[in-house]
Amino acid sequence: MSEQEKLKQRIDELEIRVAHQDRTMEELNEMFAAQWHTIDDMARKISFLENRLQSLEQNADTPPSAEPPPPHY
């Protein structure tokens, strides 16, 4: 095998490796975007739950005298 053929073979192998690495990077980028979306969604849900819990805690602190009496039948 001549020197030129060896160089061509090495270039072909490098091009194949780069193509595989490009695909891997695309897959990782897609995975990263999906995970970021999930994290964003979870952060919104946590914020909602924190607000809900805070509201419930504030209502629990209300003295019983401040509540209207229940209807009697």
Summary of the structure (lengths in Angstrom):
residues: 73
radius of gyration: 31.4
end to end distance: 103.5
largest distance: 104.6
contacts: 123
relative contact order: 0.05
helix: 84%
strand: 0%
